[in-house]
Amino acid sequence: MRIANVAGRLVLLTTEGWTDVERASGGLFSSDPQEIFERWDQFRHWAAQAPPAGDVVLRESDVRSPVPRPRQILAIGLNYRDHANESGFSVPEHPPVFTKFVSSITGPYGEVALPEGSVDWEVELVAVIGRRAWQVSEEQAWGHVAGLTVGQDISERDIQLSGPVPQFSLGKSYPGFAPMGPYLVTPDEFDDPHDLELGCSINGEEVQKGRTSDLIFSVPQLIARLSAVLPLLPGDVIFTGTPAGVGMGRSPQRFLAPGEELTSYVEGIGELRHRLVRA
């Protein structure tokens, strides 16, 4: 199953095309894309039999984040060995966790304004919670995932690494620094949701390419470890980490500049495309 947020309305891909969920369900489900996660199991049952209206034209300019207002955004650092190495860290024994603030969310296409400083790219697989997870086991974890989407953990490194205590959440939470989309895809749509190619390019030049099978802590492991400490709520978002190839890890270092186009993808989901402009 694939769902999307088109101009603030929840749509579902059916055999006839994209279908407006509120209209097709006769008002059983809200048009609000965020609200669907509170009734995810019921929605999935309905979607399996949904009338294939195909009444929505999908224009890129109308597509927004499939998860517009999560209560919690949790992000994982150093979750690929090659990225830990390029960052000068040893492989972590426990997932390094930080947050991105909700006001940083934007959709899969459009512009991102660059503040002053050293702005970097980090393509990531994003997992979205569909069923409350509290102290769940790794074996149970996929049952709490609504779907997967593409994310970019855009990062301003100067603030992120400023002392005396690093400010990860601030450096990663400027407006537009959490693009997500273009669709949310349920895990059953993939041959193997543990092994997806992901990558990133700038003006067509490939700068990142990896596979989620190389994650140090997989999606189920992350859910088990995070839910051991705090409840994961329906609609919460987990940025799972980025592979090697970020600008800070290069020699010489390279950062994003106005006028460039940043493209990010995850196999089987789609791609994000953003034009970078000066704030």
C-alpha positions as a Markdown table, in Angstrom:
| # | Residue | x | y | z |
|---|---|---|---|---|
| 1 | Met | 0.0 | 0.0 | 0.0 |
| 2 | Arg | 1.1 | 3.5 | -0.8 |
| 3 | Ile | -0.3 | 6.7 | 0.6 |
| 4 | Ala | 0.5 | 10.3 | 0.0 |
| 5 | Asn | -0.3 | 13.8 | 1.2 |
| 6 | Val | -1.7 | 15.9 | -1.7 |
| 7 | Ala | -2.4 | 19.5 | -0.8 |
| 8 | Gly | -3.1 | 18.5 | 2.8 |
| 9 | Arg | -5.4 | 15.6 | 1.9 |
| 10 | Leu | -4.8 | 11.9 | 2.4 |
| 11 | Val | -4.7 | 9.9 | -0.9 |
| 12 | Leu | -4.3 | 6.2 | -1.5 |
| 13 | Leu | -2.9 | 4.5 | -4.6 |
| 14 | Thr | -5.5 | 2.0 | -6.0 |
| 15 | Thr | -5.7 | 0.1 | -9.2 |
| 16 | Glu | -7.3 | 3.1 | -10.9 |
| 17 | Gly | -4.8 | 5.6 | -9.6 |
| 18 | Trp | -4.6 | 8.0 | -6.6 |
| 19 | Thr | -7.9 | 8.1 | -4.6 |
| 20 | Asp | -9.1 | 10.6 | -2.1 |
| 21 | Val | -9.5 | 8.7 | 1.1 |
| 22 | Glu | -12.2 | 10.8 | 2.8 |
| 23 | Arg | -14.4 | 10.8 | -0.3 |
| 24 | Ala | -13.9 | 7.1 | -1.1 |
| 25 | Ser | -14.6 | 6.1 | 2.5 |
| 26 | Gly | -17.7 | 8.3 | 2.7 |
| 27 | Gly | -16.2 | 10.2 | 5.6 |
| 28 | Leu | -15.2 | 7.1 | 7.6 |
| 29 | Phe | -11.6 | 8.4 | 7.5 |
| 30 | Ser | -10.5 | 12.0 | 7.8 |
| 31 | Ser | -8.7 | 13.9 | 5.0 |
| 32 | Asp | -5.9 | 14.7 | 7.4 |
| 33 | Pro | -2.9 | 12.6 | 6.6 |
| 34 | Gln | -1.6 | 12.7 | 10.2 |
| 35 | Glu | -4.8 | 11.4 | 11.8 |
| 36 | Ile | -4.7 | 8.2 | 9.8 |
| 37 | Phe | -2.0 | 6.7 | 12.0 |
| 38 | Glu | -4.3 | 6.7 | 15.1 |
| 39 | Arg | -6.6 | 4.3 | 13.2 |
| 40 | Trp | -3.9 | 2.5 | 11.2 |
| 41 | Asp | -5.1 | -1.1 | 11.6 |
| 42 | Gln | -8.7 | -0.1 | 10.7 |
| 43 | Phe | -7.5 | 1.9 | 7.8 |
| 44 | Arg | -5.4 | -0.9 | 6.4 |
| 45 | His | -8.4 | -3.2 | 6.5 |
| 46 | Trp | -10.5 | -0.7 | 4.6 |
| 47 | Ala | -7.7 | 0.1 | 2.1 |
| 48 | Ala | -7.5 | -3.5 | 1.1 |
| 49 | Gln | -11.1 | -3.2 | -0.2 |
| 50 | Ala | -11.1 | 0.5 | -1.1 |
| 51 | Pro | -13.1 | 1.5 | -4.2 |
| 52 | Pro | -10.5 | 2.4 | -6.9 |
| 53 | Ala | -11.8 | 5.9 | -7.7 |
| 54 | Gly | -8.6 | 7.3 | -9.2 |
| 55 | Asp | -10.0 | 10.8 | -8.7 |
| 56 | Val | -6.8 | 12.6 | -7.7 |
| 57 | Val | -4.3 | 14.1 | -10.1 |
| 58 | Leu | -0.9 | 14.0 | -8.5 |
| 59 | Arg | 1.0 | 17.2 | -9.2 |
| 60 | Glu | 4.5 | 17.5 | -7.7 |
| 61 | Ser | 3.7 | 21.0 | -6.6 |
| 62 | Asp | 0.9 | 19.6 | -4.4 |
| 63 | Val | 2.7 | 16.7 | -2.8 |
| 64 | Arg | 3.7 | 17.3 | 0.9 |
| 65 | Ser | 5.2 | 15.2 | 3.6 |
| 66 | Pro | 3.2 | 12.0 | 4.2 |
| 67 | Val | 3.8 | 12.6 | 8.0 |
| 68 | Pro | 3.2 | 16.4 | 8.5 |
| 69 | Arg | 2.8 | 16.6 | 12.3 |
| 70 | Pro | 4.4 | 13.7 | 14.2 |
| 71 | Arg | 4.6 | 14.2 | 17.9 |
| 72 | Gln | 8.1 | 12.8 | 18.1 |
| 73 | Ile | 10.9 | 12.8 | 15.5 |
| 74 | Leu | 13.8 | 10.6 | 16.7 |
| 75 | Ala | 17.0 | 10.4 | 14.6 |
| 76 | Ile | 20.0 | 8.0 | 14.8 |
| 77 | Gly | 23.6 | 9.0 | 14.3 |
| 78 | Leu | 26.5 | 6.9 | 13.1 |
| 79 | Asn | 24.3 | 4.0 | 12.1 |
| 80 | Tyr | 26.5 | 2.8 | 9.2 |
| 81 | Arg | 30.0 | 1.7 | 9.8 |
| 82 | Asp | 31.4 | 3.6 | 6.8 |
| 83 | His | 29.8 | 6.8 | 8.0 |
| 84 | Ala | 31.1 | 6.3 | 11.6 |
| 85 | Asn | 34.6 | 5.8 | 10.1 |
| 86 | Glu | 34.4 | 9.0 | 7.9 |
| 87 | Ser | 33.2 | 10.9 | 10.9 |
| 88 | Gly | 36.1 | 9.8 | 13.1 |
| 89 | Phe | 34.2 | 7.7 | 15.5 |
| 90 | Ser | 34.3 | 4.0 | 16.4 |
| 91 | Val | 31.2 | 1.8 | 15.7 |
| 92 | Pro | 28.7 | 2.6 | 18.5 |
| 93 | Glu | 27.6 | -0.1 | 20.9 |
| 94 | His | 24.3 | 1.8 | 21.4 |
| 95 | Pro | 22.4 | 3.9 | 18.9 |
| 96 | Pro | 23.2 | 7.6 | 19.3 |
| 97 | Val | 19.8 | 9.3 | 19.5 |
| 98 | Phe | 18.9 | 13.0 | 18.9 |
| 99 | Thr | 15.7 | 14.8 | 17.7 |
| 100 | Lys | 14.7 | 17.0 | 14.9 |
| 101 | Phe | 11.9 | 19.5 | 15.7 |
| 102 | Val | 8.6 | 19.3 | 13.9 |
| 103 | Ser | 8.9 | 22.8 | 12.4 |
| 104 | Ser | 11.8 | 21.5 | 10.2 |
| 105 | Ile | 9.5 | 19.2 | 8.2 |
| 106 | Thr | 8.9 | 19.9 | 4.5 |
| 107 | Gly | 7.7 | 18.0 | 1.5 |
| 108 | Pro | 9.6 | 16.0 | -1.1 |
| 109 | Tyr | 9.9 | 18.8 | -3.7 |
| 110 | Gly | 10.6 | 22.5 | -3.7 |
| 111 | Glu | 13.2 | 24.8 | -2.2 |
| 112 | Val | 15.2 | 24.6 | 1.0 |
| 113 | Ala | 16.7 | 27.9 | 2.3 |
| 114 | Leu | 20.3 | 27.6 | 3.5 |
| 115 | Pro | 21.3 | 29.6 | 6.6 |
| 116 | Glu | 24.8 | 30.9 | 7.1 |
| 117 | Gly | 27.3 | 28.1 | 8.0 |
| 118 | Ser | 28.2 | 24.6 | 6.8 |
| 119 | Val | 25.1 | 22.9 | 5.5 |
| 120 | Asp | 25.4 | 19.1 | 4.9 |
| 121 | Trp | 23.3 | 16.3 | 3.4 |
| 122 | Glu | 22.3 | 13.0 | 4.9 |
| 123 | Val | 20.0 | 10.7 | 2.9 |
| 124 | Glu | 18.0 | 8.3 | 5.2 |
| 125 | Leu | 15.4 | 5.6 | 5.3 |
| 126 | Val | 12.6 | 6.9 | 7.6 |
| 127 | Ala | 10.3 | 4.5 | 9.5 |
| 128 | Val | 6.9 | 5.7 | 10.6 |
| 129 | Ile | 5.0 | 4.2 | 13.6 |
| 130 | Gly | 1.5 | 2.9 | 13.0 |
| 131 | Arg | 0.8 | 1.2 | 16.3 |
| 132 | Arg | 1.9 | 2.4 | 19.8 |
| 133 | Ala | 5.1 | 0.7 | 20.7 |
| 134 | Trp | 6.1 | 0.4 | 24.3 |
| 135 | Gln | 8.8 | -2.1 | 25.4 |
| 136 | Val | 8.3 | -4.2 | 22.3 |
| 137 | Ser | 10.7 | -6.9 | 21.2 |
| 138 | Glu | 12.7 | -6.8 | 18.1 |
| 139 | Glu | 10.6 | -9.7 | 16.8 |
| 140 | Gln | 7.4 | -7.7 | 17.2 |
| 141 | Ala | 8.8 | -4.5 | 15.9 |
| 142 | Trp | 7.7 | -4.6 | 12.2 |
| 143 | Gly | 4.1 | -5.0 | 13.4 |
| 144 | His | 4.3 | -1.5 | 14.8 |
| 145 | Val | 5.5 | 0.1 | 11.6 |
| 146 | Ala | 3.0 | 1.8 | 9.4 |
| 147 | Gly | 5.4 | 2.3 | 6.5 |
| 148 | Leu | 8.7 | 3.6 | 5.2 |
| 149 | Thr | 9.6 | 6.8 | 3.4 |
| 150 | Val | 12.6 | 8.8 | 2.2 |
| 151 | Gly | 14.1 | 11.5 | 4.4 |
| 152 | Gln | 16.9 | 14.0 | 4.3 |
| 153 | Asp | 18.6 | 14.9 | 7.6 |
| 154 | Ile | 19.9 | 18.2 | 6.4 |
| 155 | Ser | 22.5 | 19.5 | 9.0 |
| 156 | Glu | 24.2 | 22.8 | 9.7 |
| 157 | Arg | 27.5 | 21.5 | 11.1 |
| 158 | Asp | 28.7 | 24.7 | 12.8 |
| 159 | Ile | 25.9 | 24.8 | 15.3 |
| 160 | Gln | 25.6 | 21.0 | 15.5 |
| 161 | Leu | 29.2 | 20.6 | 16.7 |
| 162 | Ser | 29.5 | 23.9 | 18.7 |
| 163 | Gly | 30.6 | 23.5 | 22.3 |
| 164 | Pro | 30.9 | 23.0 | 25.1 |
| 165 | Val | 28.0 | 20.6 | 24.4 |
| 166 | Pro | 27.1 | 19.7 | 20.8 |
| 167 | Gln | 23.8 | 21.1 | 19.6 |
| 168 | Phe | 22.6 | 18.3 | 17.3 |
| 169 | Ser | 18.9 | 19.0 | 17.5 |
| 170 | Leu | 19.3 | 22.8 | 16.8 |
| 171 | Gly | 21.8 | 22.3 | 13.9 |
| 172 | Lys | 19.4 | 19.8 | 12.3 |
| 173 | Ser | 16.1 | 21.7 | 12.7 |
| 174 | Tyr | 16.2 | 24.8 | 10.5 |
| 175 | Pro | 13.0 | 25.2 | 8.5 |
| 176 | Gly | 13.0 | 22.7 | 5.6 |
| 177 | Phe | 15.8 | 20.5 | 7.2 |
| 178 | Ala | 13.5 | 17.4 | 7.4 |
| 179 | Pro | 12.2 | 16.7 | 3.9 |
| 180 | Met | 10.2 | 13.5 | 3.7 |
| 181 | Gly | 8.2 | 11.7 | 1.0 |
| 182 | Pro | 7.1 | 11.4 | -1.6 |
| 183 | Tyr | 5.0 | 8.4 | -0.4 |
| 184 | Leu | 4.6 | 6.2 | 2.6 |
| 185 | Val | 5.0 | 2.6 | 1.6 |
| 186 | Thr | 4.0 | -0.3 | 3.8 |
| 187 | Pro | 6.7 | -2.9 | 4.6 |
| 188 | Asp | 4.8 | -5.7 | 2.8 |
| 189 | Glu | 5.4 | -3.9 | -0.6 |
| 190 | Phe | 9.1 | -4.7 | -0.5 |
| 191 | Asp | 10.7 | -8.1 | -1.3 |
| 192 | Asp | 13.0 | -7.4 | 1.7 |
| 193 | Pro | 12.4 | -4.3 | 3.8 |
| 194 | His | 15.7 | -4.8 | 5.5 |
| 195 | Asp | 17.7 | -4.4 | 2.2 |
| 196 | Leu | 17.0 | -1.3 | 0.2 |
| 197 | Glu | 19.3 | 0.8 | -1.8 |
| 198 | Leu | 19.5 | 4.5 | -0.9 |
| 199 | Gly | 21.5 | 7.4 | -2.3 |
| 200 | Cys | 21.9 | 11.1 | -2.8 |
| 201 | Ser | 23.2 | 13.4 | -5.6 |
| 202 | Ile | 24.0 | 17.1 | -6.1 |
| 203 | Asn | 23.4 | 18.5 | -9.5 |
| 204 | Gly | 23.4 | 14.9 | -10.8 |
| 205 | Glu | 26.8 | 14.0 | -9.2 |
| 206 | Glu | 26.4 | 10.9 | -6.9 |
| 207 | Val | 27.6 | 11.7 | -3.4 |
| 208 | Gln | 26.0 | 8.9 | -1.4 |
| 209 | Lys | 25.0 | 5.3 | -2.2 |
| 210 | Gly | 24.4 | 2.5 | 0.3 |
| 211 | Arg | 22.1 | -0.3 | 1.4 |
| 212 | Thr | 19.9 | -0.4 | 4.5 |
| 213 | Ser | 21.2 | -4.0 | 5.1 |
| 214 | Asp | 24.4 | -2.2 | 6.2 |
| 215 | Leu | 22.6 | -0.5 | 9.1 |
| 216 | Ile | 24.3 | -1.2 | 12.4 |
| 217 | Phe | 21.0 | -1.1 | 14.2 |
| 218 | Ser | 18.1 | -2.2 | 11.9 |
| 219 | Val | 14.6 | -0.8 | 12.0 |
| 220 | Pro | 13.4 | -3.6 | 14.4 |
| 221 | Gln | 16.4 | -3.1 | 16.6 |
| 222 | Leu | 15.9 | 0.6 | 16.8 |
| 223 | Ile | 12.2 | 0.2 | 17.7 |
| 224 | Ala | 13.0 | -2.3 | 20.4 |
| 225 | Arg | 15.8 | -0.1 | 21.9 |
| 226 | Leu | 13.8 | 3.2 | 21.7 |
| 227 | Ser | 10.6 | 1.7 | 23.0 |
| 228 | Ala | 12.4 | 0.3 | 26.0 |
| 229 | Val | 12.8 | 3.9 | 27.1 |
| 230 | Leu | 9.8 | 5.8 | 25.8 |
| 231 | Pro | 6.5 | 5.0 | 24.1 |
| 232 | Leu | 6.6 | 5.4 | 20.3 |
| 233 | Leu | 3.3 | 6.9 | 19.3 |
| 234 | Pro | 1.3 | 6.4 | 16.1 |
| 235 | Gly | 2.6 | 8.8 | 13.5 |
| 236 | Asp | 6.1 | 9.2 | 15.1 |
| 237 | Val | 9.1 | 9.3 | 12.8 |
| 238 | Ile | 12.5 | 7.6 | 13.1 |
| 239 | Phe | 15.3 | 8.8 | 10.8 |
| 240 | Thr | 17.4 | 5.6 | 10.8 |
| 241 | Gly | 20.9 | 7.1 | 9.8 |
| 242 | Thr | 22.9 | 7.9 | 6.8 |
| 243 | Pro | 25.6 | 6.0 | 4.8 |
| 244 | Ala | 29.1 | 7.4 | 4.0 |
| 245 | Gly | 29.6 | 10.3 | 1.6 |
| 246 | Val | 28.5 | 13.4 | 3.6 |
| 247 | Gly | 30.2 | 16.7 | 3.0 |
| 248 | Met | 31.9 | 16.9 | 6.4 |
| 249 | Gly | 33.6 | 13.6 | 5.9 |
| 250 | Arg | 35.3 | 14.6 | 2.6 |
| 251 | Ser | 38.8 | 15.9 | 2.1 |
| 252 | Pro | 38.5 | 18.8 | 1.3 |
| 253 | Gln | 35.1 | 19.2 | 3.0 |
| 254 | Arg | 32.2 | 20.2 | 0.8 |
| 255 | Phe | 28.9 | 21.8 | 1.8 |
| 256 | Leu | 25.7 | 22.7 | 0.0 |
| 257 | Ala | 25.5 | 26.0 | -1.9 |
| 258 | Pro | 22.7 | 28.1 | -3.3 |
| 259 | Gly | 21.6 | 27.1 | -6.8 |
| 260 | Glu | 22.4 | 23.4 | -6.3 |
| 261 | Glu | 19.8 | 20.7 | -6.6 |
| 262 | Leu | 19.8 | 17.9 | -4.0 |
| 263 | Thr | 18.2 | 14.6 | -5.0 |
| 264 | Ser | 17.7 | 11.8 | -2.5 |
| 265 | Tyr | 16.1 | 8.4 | -3.0 |
| 266 | Val | 15.3 | 5.0 | -1.4 |
| 267 | Glu | 14.7 | 2.0 | -3.6 |
| 268 | Gly | 11.0 | 1.1 | -4.0 |
| 269 | Ile | 9.8 | 4.4 | -2.5 |
| 270 | Gly | 10.8 | 7.3 | -4.7 |
| 271 | Glu | 12.9 | 10.4 | -4.6 |
| 272 | Leu | 13.1 | 13.9 | -3.0 |
| 273 | Arg | 14.3 | 16.9 | -5.1 |
| 274 | His | 15.1 | 20.2 | -3.6 |
| 275 | Arg | 16.6 | 23.4 | -5.0 |
| 276 | Leu | 18.8 | 25.1 | -2.5 |
| 277 | Val | 18.5 | 28.9 | -2.1 |
| 278 | Arg | 20.1 | 31.5 | 0.2 |
| 279 | Ala | 17.9 | 32.2 | 3.3 |
